[in-house]
Amino acid sequence: MRILILGGTVFLSRETARQAVARGHDVTCLARGESGPPVTGASFVAGNREAGPQAYAGLEGRWDAVIDVARKPQQVCEALQALAGRSGYWSFVSTASVYASQGIPGEDESAGLVSGLEAVDGVYPDPADNEYGEGKVSCEELVRALGPGGVLVTRPGLIAGPGDESDRFGYWPARLAQERSPVLIPAMAEVMTQTVDVRDLASWLVAGAEEARTGTFNVMGPAVPFGEVLTLSADAAGFHGSFRSADPQWLHEQGVAYWAGSDSLPLWLPEGYDGFSTRSNAAALAAGLTLRPVGQTVRDILEDEQERGLFRERKSGLSAARETALLQALDAV
C-alpha cells in the first residue's frame, strides 16, 4: 500500500510509520522536519501545516490510505481539501477528551460529546489549551463530512511507551529506579488508570489501513489500579524502598498539578474523572485490537527512560527538590 502519514517524525506518528514500513508498505511522511528525520525506509516531504494549503504542494500521486493525528481543525480541513480524490481511506486519531462527561465508568463510543469549535468566515480558530476535546470534535466532523468513503476515527486516552516526550507515564518507573525513598504518591491506590501502549495503537492504525477498517473506536488499554502501576514499576526497577501517601486535597493545596506538566504527579486526576480511565474498549477489541501486558509496557518504558537519563530534566513530574520539600511538609502536618 501507499500510505501517507501527516506527521511521521514524533512518537505515535513515528511509530506508525515504523510499523508500516516494517510491514512492507510504501510510506510517505509530510512534516516540517524539525523533530528529526523520518524512520528508515520512509520517504519525507517537507511541509509546514501552519503555513496553510501550500503545505501539501510537494505531495504527488494517490495514496491507498492517509493517517492524520492533527489537533487543529483548520489543518484537518485544508488537508482534506488538498488531498480530495487522492485517497479512498482516511484514518484520523482523535481523543477520549471529546466526551462531554469524564465521570461515568464504562461508557462506550455512544456517549455524548462536547461541542466542536465554530468556524468564522470559513476558518476554524486554533483550539485553546483547554479546548483540546472541542478541537478534536471539529476534526472528527470534518473528516466524516469531507473525507473519502472509508473513514476510521480512533479515540485513545493516555498513550505511553518508548519515545514518549511528555514524560507522563514514564515518571513512575523512572522515579522508582532512582533509589530514593520514600516516594511521594497520591493516596489513590484503588483508583483506575488506563493507558494504551503506543506500539499497540500504531499497530491498530496500520492494520486498519490494510483492512480498510471504518467506524469510531475507543482504543484504550486495560483499566488497572494505580497501585498496580506502582507495583509493576517497582518490580521492573528493583525498588525496595517505601511510599509516602498524601491526601489528594493536601497535594492540591500545596500546588501540585494533576496529570502532567511541571510540578505534577502523573496519572493523578481530580474528582469527577472516574470515567476517563475506565472507558469501554470492547468494540476495538472485537475489531482486532491487541494489547500487550501493562508490565511489558512498564519494562520497556523503564529501559527507554534509563537510556535517556533517569535524572534528566522532565516535562512532567516532581523534581527531587520539590518532592523532598513536600515530604518534609507532610511530615510536619
N, C-alpha and C positions, 0 to 999 in steps of 0.2 A: 504493500500500500504506500501511496504518497501521503504523508501526514505533515501538516503544518501546525507547529506549536507557536502560539503567540506568546513569546517568552522563551523559556527553554534553557535559561542560564542560572536560575536560582531555585533552590530547594525543590518544591513539588514539580514545577515545570521542567527542571533539570533532570530529576529522577524519572519523569515521564519520558523525556527524550532518550535517556539512557536505556530504559527498558524497551522502548520502541525500536531503537537501533539494534539492541541485542536480539530482538525477535525478527530481524531481517527487513525492517521497513525502511523506506527512503524518507528520511526526516529532515525537514527544514525548520529552523528556529528564527523567528523575527524578534529582534531585541535591540536595545541601544548598544549593547556590547560593553557596558561599564562594569558589569558584575563578573567578568571573566569570560573565557572562550566557551563555546558550546561543547558538549560531550564529543569524544572522538567518534567519527563516523557520521555526524550530523552536519548538514550544510547550514551556513549562517548568512542571514541577510540583515544588514543594519537598518533599523527603523525605529524612530522615536515616536511612540504613540501620543506623547504630549504635544507633538507638532501638528496633529490633525490628520486628515485623509492622505496627505502625501507620504505618510509613514509606510504605506503599502505599495508605493510606486515600484519598488525593487522586486516585487513578487511576480513571477511569471508562471503561467500554466494553470493546471487544475489539480486539486487535491481530493483524495478519497475521504479525508477527514480533517477538520480543523478543531484544535483544542485550545480553549481560552480560559485564563484564570483571572482576568481583569476585575477590578472593583469599581471602576468608573463607568457609568452607563454611557457617557458620550463616546468613550473609546470603543465600547462594545458596538454602539450604533454605527460608528464610522467603519469598523472592521466588517460588519455585516453588509454594509452598503458597498464597500470597496471590493469585497470578495463575492458579491452576489452572483450566483450562477456558476461559481468555480469550485463548489464542493457540495456533495449530496448529503453530508453529515456534519453536524456541529455539536461539539461537546463543551459545555460550559460548567466551570467549577464555581458553585455558589457557596453558601454557608448556612449553618444552623441558626445563625443570628437573624435570618429572615423571619423567624417565627415571632408572633406577637406576644406569646406567653412563654416564659422560660421556667415556669413554676410547676408544670403538671407532668409528673413522671410518666414515661412510656408512650408519649404521643408519637404519631407517625406523620407521614407526609401530608395528610389531610388537614393538619392543624392550621389555624388561621395565621396570616402573615401580617407584618407591619405594612404600612402604606409606602409605596415607592416614591421616588423623587419626581417632581413635576418639571417637564421641560419648559423653558421660557423662550419664546420665539424659535422653537425647534431645537434648542440647545439645552442639554442637561447640565445642571451645576455639578461641580465636584462634591462628593459626599464629605460632610464634616467628620471629624474624628468620632463623633457619637452617632453618625448616620451610616455606619458600615452595613447594617442589615438593610436599611432603606435603599442604599445604592445598589446592593445585590438584587433586591426585589425588582428594581427597574431593569437591571441587566437581564434577569430571567424573562421579564415581559418582552424585552426587545428580541431576545433570541427566539422566543416562541412565535413572535409576530413576523420577524424579518428573516428568520433562519430558513434553511432548506427543509425538505420533508422529514429528514431524520434528525431529531434533537434529543440530546441527553443532558439533563440538569442534575448535577451531583451536589449534595449538601453535606459537607463534613462538619464536624465540630473541631476540637483541638487536633492538630496534626503534629506529630512528633517523629523523630528519627534522626539518623546521622545527617549532619549538614544543616540542622535547624539553627539559624542565626538569631531566632527570637529568644533563645535561652530559657524557655518556659519549662517544659517537662524536664529538660536536662539538668535543671538546677538541683533536683533532689539526688539523683545518683552521683553527680559531681560533688555535691556538698558532703555526702556520706563518705566519699573517697578521700576527703581532706583530713580525716582522722582527728578532727577537733570535736570535743564533746563538752557539754551536751549540745544537741542540735535543737534549735528553737522551731517548734511546729505549732500550727493552729490546732486547737482541740476539736478535731473533726475526723477521728479515725474511721467512723462508720459512714461518713458522707461519701457518696459515689463520685467517681471520676470516670471520664470516657474519652479515650484517646485513640486515634487511628494512626497506624504506622504509615509514614509517607510512602514506603515501598508497596504496601498493600493498596493504598489509594491510587498510586500510579499504575499498578497492575490492573486495577479496575478500569481506569481510563483507557489504557491501551487495548485491553480485551473488549471494552465497549465499542471502540472504533472497529476492531476486527469483526465483531459480531453485529455491527450496526444497531447496538442496543439503544432503545429510546425510553423516554419517560423521566420521572423525577424520583430521586432516591436519596434517603439519608444514608451516607456512607460513614458509619461510626464504628469505633472499636467496641469491645465488650465493656460493660459498666462494672467497675471494680472499686471497692472501698479505698479511700485514701490511705488507710492503714496498710492495705496490701501493697500499694505502690511503695510505701516506705520499707516494708519487709523485703520486697523484691530488690529494691535499691540497696538495702543493707547487705543482702546476700551477695549481690553482684560486686559490691565494693569491699566486702570483707569487713564491714563495720561492726564493731562490738561495743561501741560506746552507748550513751544514753540519750533519751529525748526529753525535752522540757516542753510540755504542752502549755499553751497560753489561751486564755479565753478569747474568742474572736472579737468580742466587743472591746476588750482591753487593747488588742492589737490595733483595731481601728482607731481607737482614741490616741494611740501612740503615733499615728500617721503611717502605719504600714499599709501598703497598697494591696488591693485584691489582684489576683490572677497573673499579672505580668507588668513589666516595666521596672523602672528604678525603684529600689526600696520596697520590693513586693515579696509576697510569699506565693509562688506559683501554685496553681490548682485550687487555691482558696477563693471562694466566691461569696458574695453577700447572701443573706437570707432571700428566699424567693426564687432561687435558681435550681431547685430540685429537679426540674425537667431538662435542664441544659445538658446534664451528664447522664441522662437515662433515656435518651430518645431511642425509639424503636428502629433497629436496622434490619428488621425481618424481611422487608421487601428486597433489599440489596443482597442479603444472604441467599434468598431464594433465586435471585437473578445471577448468582455466580460469585459474589464477593467472598473472598477467602481472607482470613485473618490469622496472623501468626500469634503465638502466645505473648502476653504482655511481658513476661520475664525475658523473652528473647529481645524484644524491643529495648527493654531496660539495659540489658548487657551490651547491646550494640551501641546504644547511646553513650554508655559509660566509656566504651572504647574510643568513640569519637571525641568525647569530652577530654579524655586523657591525652589524645593526640593534639588537641587544640590548646590544652593547658588548663589544669584544674583551677589555677589561681589567677587566670586572666580576668580582665575587667568584663563584667557581664551586662547584658541588656535587661535581664530580669533576675530578681532575687535580692537577697540581702548581702551587703559586703560583710567581711569578717568584723570590722569595727562596729558597724551598725548592729549586727547580731549580738556582739558582746555587750554593747550598751543596753540593748533590750533585755538581755538575760539578767544583767545587774539590776535594772529597774524592776523586773519581775520578781527577783529575789527580795526586793525591798518592800513589795506590796504586803 
